[in-house]
Amino acid sequence: MELDLVRKELNKYDNIIKNMIVFRMSLIPIVADIKIKNDLPLFQGKREEEIYKNIEIFCNEKGISPDLVKNIYKLIIANALKIEHDIVDDSKKSVINQEIDVKKIEEINIEFERLDNIVQNEIPEIISKITENCENLNLNQISTLYYNNKVNK
């Protein structure tokens, strides 16, 4: 069934989105630690404004709803602040230097390097090439091309 094929693709991207949120949120304890060590306020209004401004620009360029993405980020930022507050409430100790198995750290670092390479180099390059070739197409036309490519494989 055609719908099953599309849902399979949606599920794949949903999993990518969820994992990217996990990776983003995994940096929050480090941010909290840096703020604690440097006696910085947990809430950084300018940073939040910068995020929303970048979302607006990005969404306008891509033709998607800025409100949708802003609402998602409002939840992410609120959750990040809650984590930071919990860390401060738990203790004033450093969260960076917790003991973790050295071998696991090495393996994780290798995988993070691979992920960084993909996120910084491969994905932007692929998106750039697709964007370049889809310059005069709307979102419906692009999704149709994507779907047809999947069906014809």
Order of alpha helices (4+ residues) and beta strands (2+ residues): alpha-alpha-alpha-alpha-alpha-alpha-alpha
